[in-house]
Amino acid sequence: MQVKVDRELCCSSGMCVTNSPEIFDQDDRDGLVMLRQSTFRPEQFAELRLAADLCPGGAISVVEDAVEDDAARR
């Protein structure tokens, strides 16, 4: 799974940090989203999808790998 953040779309709501503080952070200067991790464990996948769904600015996107997507369907 790949997670991308677009700081230009970020509206600094903090939803990502509130729900997933071990994965996301906010820049102290401007409050914009930052990833704290570059790789993710399978047990974090649902949390990452939720963060993308809850982001009011649409700044977080999740790209599923084909293998992970197949495993999730089983």
Secondary structure as UniProt FT lines:
FT   STRAND          2..5
FT   TURN            7..9
FT   HELIX           15..19
FT   TURN            21..23
FT   STRAND          24..26
FT   TURN            28..30
FT   STRAND          33..35
FT   HELIX           42..44
FT   HELIX           45..54
FT   TURN            56..57
FT   STRAND          60..63
FT   HELIX           66..73
//
